[in-house]
Amino acid sequence: MQADKLVGHYAVIFVSQRRDGDHGYGETAARMVELAAQQDGYLGIASSRDGNGFGITVSYWRDLEAIKQWREQVEHQAARERGRRDWYQSMQLQIAKIERAYDFTAQ
Amino acid sequence: MQADKLVGHYAVIFVSQRRDGDHGYGETAARMVELAAQQDGYLGIASSRDGNGFGITVSYWRDLEAIKQWREQVEHQAARERGRRDWYQSMQLQIAKIERAYDFTAQ
């Protein structure tokens, strides 16, 4: 998405350390990306996880109401429950309003 | 850092796709993490890059003035110039004010 379309909207920053083993994580993670994209007010997502299982996912949303609706989505609630129980050693989440945005692509 | 200490402060979200090859990147990246931590108003950093060279770094700052000072730090300016020229295929950057923050650590 273009930088100027993000200003005034929201980023949800999810920082997490995975535990060892998959335990159904890969399948559910892919399903959550698919489901999020179907939510009203979804603007985009970026995700990276390194070889030590440390990952950051940033999802972008129109407003706090869209974030609330995604938080209340039933399948997503079940996935978060499994995340706390089976997949993550630790998690940090921040909800932040985007004030400035830039992008650059090499020619 | 604790979640409640982030609310009201800023996240700088840096999303990037690396080019192939190191070209001095690793050394400079480590140096930037070290330098950032010495800046006034620095609150913390989290960084992940996957096996395809796609990475997200989130740094946390007290206020926009602290972000501006880091942006103007001379060695950091030189690194950004090299980043555009040698290291990154594409970059997106957002500056966002944290409204809510949560954390979880498994027992």
Backbone of each chain as ProteinMPNN parsed JSONL, in Angstrom:
{"seq_chain_A": "MQADKLVGHYAVIFVSQRRDGDHGYGETAARMVELAAQQDGYLGIASSRDGNGFGITVSYWRDLEAIKQWREQVEHQAARERGRRDWYQSMQLQIAKIERAYDFTAQ", "coords_chain_A": {"N_chain_A": [[0.835, -1.204, 0.0], [0.371, 2.331, -0.508], [2.419, 4.862, 0.977], [1.244, 7.36, 1.696], [-1.363, 6.725, 2.059], [-1.536, 5.571, 4.504], [-1.275, 7.342, 6.603], [-2.799, 8.707, 9.466], [-4.171, 6.449, 9.965], [-4.023, 3.135, 11.51], [-1.446, 1.129, 13.027], [-0.915, -2.175, 14.057], [1.322, -3.614, 16.039], [2.948, -6.556, 16.417], [5.011, -8.368, 18.332], [6.908, -11.234, 18.752], [8.165, -14.184, 20.375], [8.689, -17.333, 19.28], [7.967, -20.653, 20.548], [9.754, -23.803, 20.495], [9.101, -26.116, 17.792], [6.258, -26.882, 15.642], [3.425, -27.405, 16.051], [0.967, -26.97, 14.747], [1.075, -24.329, 14.126], [1.966, -23.065, 11.669], [-0.025, -23.523, 9.725], [-2.264, -22.293, 10.91], [-1.35, -19.661, 11.149], [-1.127, -18.88, 8.468], [-3.803, -19.029, 7.766], [-4.857, -16.991, 9.382], [-3.741, -14.706, 8.234], [-5.057, -14.773, 5.811], [-7.727, -14.536, 6.675], [-7.702, -12.035, 8.023], [-7.375, -10.286, 5.919], [-9.852, -10.25, 4.848], [-11.354, -8.74, 6.498], [-13.356, -5.888, 7.285], [-11.969, -2.697, 6.897], [-9.342, -3.474, 6.921], [-6.017, -2.799, 6.007], [-3.542, -3.782, 5.273], [-0.571, -5.912, 5.617], [2.542, -6.843, 7.109], [5.186, -9.117, 7.644], [7.696, -10.821, 9.447], [9.917, -13.403, 10.382], [12.681, -14.551, 12.168], [15.493, -16.896, 12.064], [15.76, -17.74, 14.648], [13.271, -17.823, 15.662], [12.192, -15.444, 16.401], [9.894, -12.926, 15.838], [8.229, -10.296, 13.983], [5.146, -8.886, 13.313], [3.342, -6.577, 11.484], [0.238, -5.212, 11.234], [-2.108, -3.293, 9.362], [-4.665, -0.93, 9.815], [-7.842, 0.656, 9.29], [-9.113, 2.053, 11.421], [-9.707, 2.253, 15.028], [-12.023, 0.84, 15.518], [-12.123, -1.081, 13.474], [-9.936, -2.63, 14.249], [-10.873, -3.587, 16.674], [-13.025, -5.166, 15.798], [-11.647, -7.146, 14.392], [-10.227, -8.246, 16.493], [-12.303, -9.407, 17.838], [-13.166, -11.346, 16.137], [-14.209, -14.644, 15.722], [-12.704, -16.983, 15.0], [-10.175, -15.949, 15.044], [-9.946, -15.273, 17.724], [-9.817, -17.835, 18.849], [-7.403, -18.664, 17.766], [-5.634, -16.889, 18.987], [-5.818, -17.705, 21.603], [-4.678, -20.29, 21.395], [-2.175, -19.45, 20.667], [-1.162, -18.174, 22.976], [-1.065, -20.42, 24.608], [0.324, -22.507, 23.269], [2.195, -21.667, 21.264], [3.774, -19.35, 21.601], [6.481, -18.02, 23.411], [6.81, -15.511, 24.425], [5.142, -12.351, 24.013], [4.589, -9.142, 22.626], [2.434, -6.431, 22.151], [1.475, -3.603, 20.372], [-0.654, -0.854, 19.743], [-0.846, 1.661, 17.45], [-1.057, 4.99, 16.22], [-0.632, 6.142, 12.992], [1.455, 8.717, 12.067], [3.246, 9.69, 10.24], [4.491, 8.611, 7.072], [6.592, 6.856, 4.817], [7.966, 5.709, 1.706], [10.226, 3.721, -0.28], [11.543, 2.545, -3.261], [14.012, 0.826, -5.009], [15.307, 1.71, -8.203]], "CA_chain_A": [[0.0, 0.0, 0.0], [1.16, 3.563, -0.59], [2.689, 5.492, 2.278], [0.335, 8.455, 2.054], [-2.669, 6.165, 2.425], [-1.477, 5.044, 5.874], [-1.279, 8.41, 7.614], [-4.099, 8.863, 10.106], [-4.701, 5.118, 10.261], [-3.405, 2.455, 12.657], [-0.582, -0.047, 12.946], [-0.87, -3.1, 15.19], [2.672, -4.185, 16.034], [2.95, -7.783, 17.22], [6.383, -8.868, 18.463], [6.745, -12.505, 19.462], [9.192, -15.225, 20.377], [8.078, -18.666, 19.19], [8.547, -21.822, 21.202], [10.196, -24.816, 19.53], [8.077, -27.018, 17.25], [5.214, -26.175, 14.91], [2.164, -27.556, 16.802], [-0.154, -26.402, 13.996], [1.239, -22.881, 13.989], [2.109, -22.599, 10.281], [-1.333, -23.559, 9.067], [-3.13, -21.274, 11.5], [-0.818, -18.338, 10.817], [-1.524, -18.592, 7.084], [-5.249, -18.812, 7.796], [-5.124, -15.678, 9.986], [-3.413, -13.696, 7.214], [-6.159, -14.835, 4.847], [-8.942, -14.011, 7.322], [-7.548, -10.602, 8.309], [-7.537, -9.551, 4.656], [-11.282, -10.189, 4.534], [-12.03, -7.879, 7.477], [-13.594, -4.493, 6.948], [-11.003, -1.78, 7.485], [-7.974, -4.003, 6.785], [-5.246, -2.033, 5.022], [-2.347, -4.49, 4.812], [0.182, -6.642, 6.638], [3.944, -7.187, 6.829], [5.547, -10.084, 8.664], [9.042, -11.395, 9.337], [10.37, -14.192, 11.542], [14.055, -14.957, 11.898], [15.829, -18.297, 12.286], [15.663, -18.051, 16.076], [11.872, -17.814, 16.07], [11.773, -14.108, 16.836], [9.159, -12.368, 14.715], [7.431, -9.075, 14.085], [4.089, -8.72, 12.315], [2.63, -5.3, 11.577], [-0.957, -5.133, 10.39], [-2.54, -1.905, 9.223], [-6.128, -0.886, 9.923], [-8.444, 1.97, 9.081], [-9.419, 2.749, 12.674], [-9.759, 1.381, 16.205], [-13.185, -0.032, 15.398], [-11.722, -2.228, 12.642], [-9.058, -3.468, 15.086], [-11.758, -4.243, 17.649], [-13.772, -6.218, 15.103], [-10.709, -8.239, 14.127], [-9.951, -8.857, 17.8], [-13.488, -10.175, 18.255], [-13.454, -12.401, 15.166], [-14.206, -15.863, 16.541], [-11.591, -17.874, 14.667], [-8.976, -15.241, 15.502], [-9.901, -15.432, 19.186], [-9.337, -19.192, 19.139], [-5.977, -18.716, 17.413], [-4.872, -16.175, 20.023], [-5.793, -18.596, 22.77], [-3.659, -21.303, 21.129], [-0.884, -18.753, 20.666], [-0.704, -18.032, 24.363], [-0.887, -21.717, 25.252], [1.187, -23.477, 22.581], [3.137, -21.235, 20.239], [4.664, -18.229, 21.92], [7.122, -17.876, 24.716], [6.5, -14.148, 24.867], [4.504, -11.509, 22.995], [4.283, -7.756, 22.927], [1.543, -5.873, 21.141], [1.198, -2.172, 20.491], [-1.561, -0.238, 18.778], [-0.248, 2.985, 17.282], [-1.649, 5.796, 15.147], [0.441, 6.54, 12.071], [1.497, 10.162, 11.839], [4.028, 9.932, 9.019], [4.832, 7.369, 6.368], [7.451, 7.062, 3.654], [8.465, 4.484, 1.117], [11.33, 3.836, -1.235], [11.842, 1.355, -4.044], [15.146, 1.05, -5.885], [14.959, 1.657, -9.639]], "C_chain_A": [[0.866, 1.249, 0.0], [1.272, 4.242, 0.77], [1.616, 6.515, 2.641], [-1.07, 7.956, 2.397], [-2.692, 5.629, 3.855], [-1.624, 6.123, 6.941], [-2.693, 8.634, 8.144], [-4.755, 7.538, 10.446], [-3.806, 4.429, 11.308], [-2.503, 1.288, 12.25], [-0.756, -0.873, 14.221], [0.452, -3.852, 15.082], [2.669, -5.387, 16.976], [4.36, -8.372, 17.186], [6.314, -10.166, 19.261], [7.965, -13.4, 19.344], [8.485, -16.571, 20.359], [8.752, -19.644, 20.14], [9.063, -22.771, 20.114], [9.003, -25.622, 19.024], [6.937, -26.248, 16.609], [3.866, -26.222, 15.634], [0.977, -26.905, 16.101], [-0.05, -24.913, 13.734], [1.197, -22.409, 12.535], [0.772, -22.495, 9.572], [-2.242, -22.443, 9.593], [-2.656, -19.867, 11.145], [-1.225, -17.93, 9.402], [-3.025, -18.293, 7.009], [-5.585, -17.431, 8.381], [-4.812, -14.548, 8.998], [-4.547, -13.603, 6.19], [-7.431, -14.207, 5.424], [-8.867, -12.503, 7.556], [-7.854, -9.778, 7.063], [-9.008, -9.423, 4.257], [-12.042, -9.241, 5.461], [-12.258, -6.483, 6.906], [-12.542, -3.612, 7.634], [-9.574, -2.283, 7.478], [-7.23, -3.232, 5.7], [-3.996, -2.761, 4.529], [-1.619, -5.161, 5.959], [1.621, -6.829, 6.169], [4.413, -8.076, 7.961], [6.922, -10.672, 8.398], [9.332, -12.224, 10.577], [11.753, -14.739, 11.237], [14.296, -16.424, 12.285], [15.814, -18.717, 13.75], [14.23, -18.007, 16.587], [11.382, -16.475, 16.601], [11.119, -13.406, 15.65], [8.451, -11.077, 15.034], [6.408, -9.102, 12.955], [3.445, -7.357, 12.545], [1.426, -5.388, 10.662], [-1.486, -3.705, 10.461], [-4.056, -1.869, 9.096], [-6.637, 0.541, 9.795], [-8.619, 2.74, 10.384], [-9.5, 1.739, 13.826], [-10.94, 0.415, 16.145], [-12.852, -1.269, 14.556], [-10.824, -3.182, 13.427], [-9.899, -4.249, 16.097], [-12.519, -5.393, 16.996], [-12.884, -7.423, 14.79], [-10.382, -8.979, 15.429], [-11.101, -9.772, 18.226], [-13.86, -11.286, 17.266], [-13.226, -13.765, 15.831], [-13.011, -16.768, 16.272], [-10.256, -17.267, 15.125], [-8.84, -15.338, 17.027], [-9.352, -16.799, 19.568], [-7.844, -19.311, 18.851], [-5.135, -18.005, 18.48], [-4.746, -17.016, 21.286], [-4.721, -19.686, 22.591], [-2.269, -20.677, 21.153], [-0.313, -18.636, 22.071], [-0.321, -19.383, 24.963], [0.257, -22.523, 24.631], [2.354, -22.882, 21.79], [4.177, -20.216, 20.679], [5.221, -18.316, 23.33], [6.834, -16.498, 25.296], [5.934, -13.358, 23.703], [4.412, -10.085, 23.52], [3.406, -7.222, 21.801], [1.339, -4.385, 21.416], [0.237, -1.733, 19.386], [-1.166, 1.227, 18.674], [-0.827, 3.69, 16.065], [-0.543, 6.391, 14.285], [0.364, 8.03, 11.777], [2.25, 10.515, 10.557], [4.362, 8.598, 8.38], [5.608, 7.709, 5.101], [7.672, 5.706, 2.99], [9.476, 4.756, 0.021], [11.455, 2.509, -1.963], [12.982, 1.684, -5.007], [14.714, 0.916, -7.349], [15.656, 0.49, -10.311]], "O_chain_A": [[2.001, 1.207, 0.475], [0.355, 4.201, 1.59], [1.133, 6.532, 3.773], [-1.871, 8.698, 2.965], [-3.755, 5.271, 4.363], [-2.052, 5.839, 8.06], [-3.652, 8.736, 7.38], [-5.776, 7.503, 11.133], [-2.942, 5.066, 11.911], [-2.761, 0.575, 11.281], [-0.744, -0.333, 15.327], [0.667, -4.626, 14.149], [2.421, -5.252, 18.174], [4.836, -8.815, 16.141], [5.719, -10.195, 20.338], [8.692, -13.373, 18.351], [7.77, -16.917, 21.299], [9.923, -19.501, 20.491], [8.818, -22.542, 18.93], [8.013, -25.791, 19.737], [6.67, -25.104, 16.975], [3.229, -25.184, 15.811], [0.087, -26.357, 16.751], [-0.97, -24.303, 13.187], [0.478, -21.465, 12.206], [0.48, -21.503, 8.905], [-2.899, -21.744, 8.821], [-3.469, -18.985, 10.871], [-1.617, -16.788, 9.163], [-3.452, -17.404, 6.272], [-6.514, -16.776, 7.908], [-5.536, -13.555, 8.936], [-4.939, -12.516, 5.763], [-8.122, -13.445, 4.747], [-9.835, -11.78, 7.32], [-8.495, -8.729, 7.129], [-9.362, -8.586, 3.427], [-13.223, -8.967, 5.247], [-11.443, -5.971, 6.139], [-12.269, -3.778, 8.823], [-8.678, -1.6, 7.974], [-7.753, -3.034, 4.603], [-3.445, -2.406, 3.487], [-1.99, -5.008, 7.122], [1.881, -6.956, 4.973], [4.08, -7.828, 9.12], [7.267, -10.982, 7.257], [9.03, -11.805, 11.694], [11.977, -15.321, 10.176], [13.391, -17.098, 12.777], [15.851, -19.908, 14.059], [13.987, -18.137, 17.787], [10.298, -16.38, 17.176], [11.718, -13.303, 14.58], [8.116, -10.791, 16.184], [6.754, -9.314, 11.792], [3.053, -7.026, 13.664], [1.565, -5.61, 9.459], [-1.336, -3.01, 11.466], [-4.653, -2.664, 8.37], [-5.95, 1.5, 10.147], [-8.314, 3.93, 10.453], [-9.377, 0.531, 13.62], [-10.863, -0.699, 16.663], [-13.259, -2.38, 14.898], [-10.936, -4.4, 13.288], [-9.657, -5.431, 16.337], [-12.642, -6.471, 17.578], [-13.313, -8.571, 14.907], [-10.277, -10.205, 15.441], [-10.888, -10.785, 18.893], [-14.767, -12.074, 17.531], [-12.177, -14.004, 16.428], [-12.379, -17.264, 17.205], [-9.339, -17.979, 15.534], [-7.732, -15.47, 17.547], [-8.536, -16.921, 20.482], [-7.109, -19.968, 19.588], [-4.051, -18.471, 18.83], [-3.705, -17.033, 21.943], [-3.956, -19.97, 23.512], [-1.306, -21.298, 21.604], [0.85, -18.952, 22.322], [0.634, -19.478, 25.734], [1.054, -23.14, 25.338], [3.397, -23.523, 21.658], [5.309, -20.215, 20.197], [4.522, -18.641, 24.289], [6.64, -16.343, 26.501], [6.214, -13.66, 22.543], [4.185, -9.858, 24.709], [3.627, -7.536, 20.632], [1.067, -3.975, 22.544], [0.321, -2.194, 18.248], [-1.15, 1.949, 19.671], [-1.057, 3.079, 15.022], [0.363, 7.058, 14.785], [-0.654, 8.536, 11.304], [1.939, 11.497, 9.884], [4.498, 7.583, 9.063], [5.331, 8.693, 4.415], [7.573, 4.67, 3.647], [9.567, 5.857, -0.522], [11.471, 1.454, -1.328], [12.935, 2.682, -5.726], [13.855, 0.099, -7.679], [15.489, 0.28, -11.513]]}, "seq_chain_B": "MQADKLVGHYAVIFVSQRRDGDHGYGETAARMVELAAQQDGYLGIASSRDGNGFGITVSYWRDLEAIKQWREQVEHQAARERGRRDWYQSMQLQIAKIERAYDFTAQ", "coords_chain_B": {"N_chain_B": [[11.274, -3.609, 27.464], [8.645, -2.379, 29.592], [5.148, -2.698, 28.837], [3.352, -0.645, 29.666], [4.945, 1.523, 29.821], [5.306, 2.398, 27.277], [3.093, 3.622, 26.197], [1.816, 6.571, 24.777], [4.205, 7.263, 23.752], [6.533, 6.841, 20.946], [6.614, 4.694, 18.038], [8.889, 3.701, 15.568], [8.539, 2.24, 12.616], [10.201, 0.138, 10.55], [10.278, -1.317, 7.541], [11.739, -3.605, 5.39], [13.219, -4.851, 2.369], [15.975, -6.718, 1.776], [18.747, -6.545, -0.549], [20.646, -9.021, -2.386], [23.66, -10.329, -0.912], [26.2, -9.103, 1.4], [27.786, -6.671, 1.636], [28.891, -5.036, 3.629], [26.794, -4.626, 5.293], [25.999, -6.058, 7.685], [27.846, -5.352, 9.709], [27.458, -2.58, 9.864], [24.748, -2.462, 10.553], [24.755, -3.586, 13.129], [26.279, -1.658, 14.395], [24.554, 0.545, 14.214], [22.443, -0.21, 15.891], [23.786, -0.168, 18.297], [24.521, 2.548, 18.429], [22.016, 3.86, 18.359], [20.977, 3.183, 20.82], [22.374, 4.834, 22.447], [21.283, 7.276, 22.13], [19.523, 10.179, 23.252], [16.31, 9.805, 24.584], [15.788, 7.339, 23.493], [13.988, 4.317, 23.644], [13.92, 1.612, 23.127], [14.318, -1.385, 21.048], [13.294, -3.665, 18.483], [13.862, -6.346, 16.284], [13.66, -8.222, 13.289], [14.601, -10.452, 10.727], [13.842, -12.36, 7.929], [14.624, -15.507, 6.191], [14.476, -14.856, 3.532], [15.376, -12.32, 3.34], [13.618, -10.369, 4.073], [12.666, -7.907, 6.285], [11.714, -6.52, 9.494], [12.076, -3.784, 11.566], [11.441, -2.343, 14.633], [11.753, 0.584, 16.333], [11.699, 2.325, 19.426], [10.712, 5.408, 20.802], [10.956, 8.351, 22.845], [9.728, 10.769, 21.999], [8.795, 12.904, 19.177], [10.886, 14.657, 18.8], [13.128, 13.283, 19.724], [13.241, 11.296, 17.766], [13.787, 12.852, 15.551], [16.326, 13.812, 16.23], [17.811, 11.469, 16.162], [17.512, 10.825, 13.492], [19.044, 12.834, 12.432], [21.548, 12.253, 13.285], [24.929, 11.963, 12.497], [26.461, 9.671, 11.651], [24.435, 7.846, 11.361], [22.999, 9.027, 9.309], [24.789, 8.636, 7.183], [24.719, 5.86, 7.068], [22.08, 5.427, 6.289], [22.117, 6.481, 3.747], [23.847, 4.657, 2.488], [22.225, 2.459, 2.751], [20.037, 2.983, 1.042], [21.426, 2.948, -1.344], [22.962, 0.561, -1.509], [22.001, -1.658, 0.028], [19.23, -2.145, 0.304], [16.365, -3.248, -1.442], [13.796, -2.329, -1.301], [11.981, -0.145, 0.907], [9.915, 0.675, 3.644], [8.699, 3.107, 5.861], [7.234, 3.996, 8.883], [6.031, 6.357, 11.225], [4.641, 6.278, 14.332], [2.27, 6.922, 16.892], [2.016, 5.498, 20.041], [-0.838, 4.112, 21.367], [-1.945, 2.058, 22.838], [-0.691, -0.695, 24.71], [0.5, -3.979, 25.272], [1.745, -6.855, 27.036], [2.981, -10.228, 27.221], [4.258, -12.991, 28.882], [5.124, -16.356, 28.904], [4.721, -18.572, 31.664]], "CA_chain_B": [[10.636, -2.527, 28.235], [7.274, -2.707, 29.971], [4.122, -2.177, 27.935], [2.725, 0.614, 30.091], [5.903, 2.629, 29.632], [5.343, 2.785, 25.86], [1.898, 4.384, 25.802], [2.076, 8.002, 24.677], [5.483, 7.45, 23.068], [6.496, 6.594, 19.504], [7.251, 3.572, 17.354], [9.329, 3.881, 14.188], [8.422, 0.923, 11.982], [11.02, 0.124, 9.335], [10.048, -2.568, 6.816], [12.688, -3.543, 4.279], [13.647, -6.025, 1.612], [17.4, -6.647, 1.456], [19.298, -7.113, -1.787], [21.583, -10.117, -2.134], [25.032, -9.972, -0.54], [26.283, -8.325, 2.642], [28.264, -5.321, 1.292], [29.128, -4.247, 4.846], [25.529, -4.373, 5.986], [25.928, -6.631, 9.03], [28.649, -4.542, 10.628], [26.819, -1.277, 10.052], [23.486, -2.655, 11.267], [25.078, -3.754, 14.547], [26.732, -0.355, 14.884], [23.391, 1.433, 14.35], [21.731, -0.626, 17.104], [24.609, 0.329, 19.411], [24.433, 4.015, 18.445], [20.644, 4.281, 18.687], [20.783, 3.003, 22.265], [23.043, 5.933, 23.153], [20.572, 8.527, 21.854], [18.544, 10.663, 24.216], [14.929, 9.508, 24.216], [15.672, 5.956, 22.994], [13.28, 3.468, 24.599], [14.118, 0.193, 22.865], [14.312, -1.801, 19.646], [13.026, -5.075, 18.176], [14.232, -6.503, 14.889], [13.59, -9.581, 12.753], [14.754, -10.567, 9.272], [13.659, -13.771, 7.581], [15.593, -16.103, 5.278], [14.371, -14.234, 2.211], [15.873, -10.951, 3.401], [12.553, -9.432, 4.396], [12.843, -7.605, 7.696], [11.001, -5.43, 10.165], [12.692, -3.27, 12.787], [10.653, -1.322, 15.311], [12.457, 1.249, 17.422], [10.758, 3.054, 20.29], [11.303, 6.695, 21.147], [10.174, 9.163, 23.784], [8.919, 11.788, 21.319], [9.22, 13.2, 17.799], [12.185, 15.331, 18.849], [14.163, 12.232, 19.827], [13.319, 10.657, 16.438], [14.457, 13.827, 14.685], [17.756, 13.84, 16.562], [18.399, 10.224, 15.648], [17.537, 10.986, 12.041], [20.105, 13.782, 12.071], [22.844, 11.758, 13.759], [25.74, 11.958, 11.271], [26.816, 8.307, 11.237], [23.177, 7.242, 10.933], [22.698, 9.578, 7.975], [25.653, 7.945, 6.21], [24.227, 4.483, 6.935], [20.829, 5.459, 5.505], [22.531, 6.7, 2.359], [24.321, 3.357, 1.984], [21.063, 1.578, 2.687], [19.313, 3.246, -0.21], [22.274, 2.677, -2.511], [23.596, -0.759, -1.59], [21.499, -2.778, 0.84], [17.794, -2.415, 0.27], [15.591, -3.171, -2.674], [12.656, -1.461, -0.99], [11.845, 0.211, 2.324], [8.782, 1.49, 4.077], [8.913, 3.604, 7.216], [6.112, 4.715, 9.484], [6.19, 6.895, 12.574], [3.297, 6.098, 14.884], [2.158, 7.192, 18.333], [1.46, 4.308, 20.698], [-2.019, 4.401, 22.176], [-2.168, 0.943, 23.761], [0.408, -1.668, 24.676], [0.269, -5.16, 26.097], [2.741, -7.894, 26.853], [2.687, -11.546, 27.777], [5.371, -13.946, 28.933], [4.682, -17.654, 29.429], [5.342, -18.921, 32.966]], "C_chain_B": [[9.192, -2.892, 28.521], [6.264, -1.999, 29.085], [3.634, -0.805, 28.376], [3.669, 1.807, 29.972], [5.958, 3.112, 28.189], [4.188, 3.699, 25.465], [2.195, 5.888, 25.859], [3.401, 8.313, 23.995], [5.388, 6.947, 21.625], [7.19, 5.304, 19.074], [7.67, 4.033, 15.955], [9.414, 2.487, 13.569], [9.176, 0.974, 10.658], [10.902, -1.263, 8.703], [10.959, -2.552, 5.593], [12.93, -4.901, 3.637], [15.107, -5.835, 1.241], [17.67, -7.084, 0.016], [20.183, -8.299, -1.409], [22.948, -9.56, -1.718], [25.081, -9.056, 0.668], [26.71, -6.882, 2.383], [28.444, -4.432, 2.527], [27.892, -4.009, 5.68], [25.561, -4.822, 7.445], [26.646, -5.781, 10.063], [27.967, -3.211, 10.919], [25.515, -1.41, 10.831], [23.737, -2.796, 12.765], [25.509, -2.428, 15.162], [25.551, 0.598, 15.101], [22.582, 1.089, 15.599], [22.452, -0.077, 18.339], [24.473, 1.849, 19.557], [23.052, 4.495, 18.881], [20.44, 4.246, 20.194], [21.438, 4.11, 23.081], [22.304, 7.262, 22.997], [19.635, 8.906, 22.999], [17.136, 10.323, 23.715], [14.723, 8.133, 23.598], [15.002, 5.088, 24.051], [13.482, 1.977, 24.347], [14.048, -0.13, 21.386], [13.965, -3.296, 19.551], [13.244, -5.244, 16.683], [14.196, -7.961, 14.472], [13.811, -9.527, 11.246], [14.685, -12.032, 8.893], [14.681, -14.239, 6.539], [15.539, -15.575, 3.862], [14.827, -12.777, 2.211], [14.812, -9.91, 3.656], [12.577, -9.17, 5.901], [11.968, -6.483, 8.196], [11.804, -5.071, 11.408], [11.757, -2.219, 13.361], [11.525, -0.727, 16.4], [11.468, 2.163, 18.135], [11.457, 4.291, 20.841], [10.362, 7.517, 22.013], [9.219, 10.093, 23.052], [9.485, 12.057, 19.921], [10.578, 13.884, 17.773], [13.324, 14.31, 18.938], [14.342, 11.521, 18.484], [14.063, 11.566, 15.472], [15.966, 13.851, 14.956], [18.469, 12.584, 16.054], [18.512, 10.288, 14.127], [18.703, 11.86, 11.592], [21.486, 13.343, 12.538], [23.707, 11.441, 12.521], [26.047, 10.551, 10.751], [25.565, 7.552, 10.748], [22.76, 7.755, 9.551], [23.504, 8.87, 6.889], [25.163, 6.522, 5.975], [22.949, 4.462, 6.099], [21.126, 5.642, 4.017], [23.034, 5.392, 1.736], [23.163, 2.389, 1.843], [20.304, 1.741, 1.387], [20.107, 2.774, -1.421], [22.633, 1.206, -2.645], [22.811, -1.913, -0.983], [20.05, -3.135, 0.598], [17.216, -2.305, -1.139], [14.386, -2.25, -2.481], [12.568, -1.255, 0.512], [10.539, 0.945, 2.517], [9.044, 1.893, 5.525], [7.667, 4.329, 7.691], [6.482, 5.18, 10.885], [4.802, 6.943, 13.188], [3.308, 6.27, 16.391], [1.399, 6.06, 19.019], [0.311, 4.702, 21.619], [-2.296, 3.303, 23.193], [-1.0, -0.016, 23.632], [0.142, -2.775, 25.682], [1.503, -6.043, 26.008], [2.363, -9.143, 27.616], [3.968, -12.369, 27.763], [4.857, -15.234, 29.567], [5.412, -17.951, 30.736], [6.22, -20.152, 32.793]], "O_chain_B": [[8.581, -3.642, 27.76], [6.477, -0.871, 28.643], [3.513, 0.103, 27.553], [3.238, 2.959, 30.019], [6.59, 4.129, 27.902], [4.297, 4.462, 24.506], [2.742, 6.4, 26.836], [3.697, 9.469, 23.694], [4.295, 6.661, 21.136], [8.194, 4.884, 19.65], [6.895, 4.676, 15.247], [10.25, 1.669, 13.952], [8.836, 1.748, 9.764], [11.37, -2.255, 9.264], [10.952, -1.583, 4.835], [12.853, -5.945, 4.285], [15.453, -4.92, 0.494], [16.928, -7.88, -0.559], [20.432, -8.539, -0.228], [23.335, -8.463, -2.123], [24.132, -8.319, 0.938], [26.056, -5.957, 2.864], [28.184, -3.23, 2.478], [27.933, -3.272, 6.666], [25.194, -4.06, 8.339], [26.126, -5.522, 11.148], [27.904, -2.769, 12.066], [25.207, -0.568, 11.674], [23.026, -2.204, 13.578], [25.155, -2.111, 16.298], [25.545, 1.369, 16.061], [22.09, 1.983, 16.288], [21.83, 0.406, 19.285], [24.33, 2.366, 20.665], [22.935, 5.425, 19.678], [19.824, 5.139, 20.776], [21.11, 4.31, 24.25], [22.647, 8.251, 23.645], [19.031, 8.039, 23.632], [16.822, 10.537, 22.544], [13.604, 7.791, 23.217], [15.394, 5.114, 25.218], [13.247, 1.161, 25.238], [13.753, 0.738, 20.564], [14.306, -4.081, 20.436], [12.854, -4.38, 15.898], [14.647, -8.836, 15.21], [13.271, -8.654, 10.567], [15.392, -12.859, 9.47], [15.501, -13.452, 6.067], [16.452, -15.815, 3.072], [14.686, -12.079, 1.207], [15.049, -8.714, 3.485], [12.515, -10.106, 6.698], [11.538, -5.614, 7.438], [12.164, -5.94, 12.201], [11.33, -1.308, 12.653], [11.986, -1.44, 17.291], [10.536, 2.697, 17.534], [12.606, 4.245, 21.278], [9.141, 7.394, 21.925], [8.049, 10.206, 23.418], [10.518, 11.507, 19.539], [11.341, 13.709, 16.823], [14.36, 14.47, 18.294], [15.463, 11.181, 18.106], [14.873, 11.102, 14.67], [16.774, 13.903, 14.028], [19.6, 12.653, 15.574], [19.509, 9.849, 13.555], [19.275, 11.658, 10.521], [22.485, 13.99, 12.221], [23.263, 10.737, 11.613], [25.908, 10.277, 9.559], [25.641, 6.729, 9.836], [22.235, 7.002, 8.731], [22.984, 8.545, 5.822], [25.18, 6.026, 4.848], [22.764, 3.561, 5.281], [20.481, 5.046, 3.154], [22.69, 5.063, 0.601], [23.13, 1.586, 0.91], [19.971, 0.764, 0.716], [19.546, 2.269, -2.393], [22.617, 0.655, -3.746], [22.946, -3.047, -1.441], [19.677, -4.305, 0.679], [17.54, -1.397, -1.904], [14.01, -1.496, -3.379], [13.024, -2.09, 1.292], [10.111, 1.73, 1.671], [9.554, 1.098, 6.315], [7.116, 5.172, 6.983], [7.162, 4.474, 11.63], [3.893, 7.568, 12.64], [4.228, 5.825, 17.077], [0.285, 5.712, 18.626], [0.471, 5.517, 22.527], [-2.814, 3.57, 24.277], [-0.393, -0.131, 22.567], [-0.364, -2.544, 26.78], [2.232, -5.992, 25.017], [1.538, -9.117, 28.53], [4.67, -12.431, 26.754], [4.237, -15.211, 30.63], [6.587, -17.615, 30.887], [6.833, -20.613, 33.756]]}, "name": "protein", "num_of_chains": 2, "seq": "MQADKLVGHYAVIFVSQRRDGDHGYGETAARMVELAAQQDGYLGIASSRDGNGFGITVSYWRDLEAIKQWREQVEHQAARERGRRDWYQSMQLQIAKIERAYDFTAQMQADKLVGHYAVIFVSQRRDGDHGYGETAARMVELAAQQDGYLGIASSRDGNGFGITVSYWRDLEAIKQWREQVEHQAARERGRRDWYQSMQLQIAKIERAYDFTAQ"}
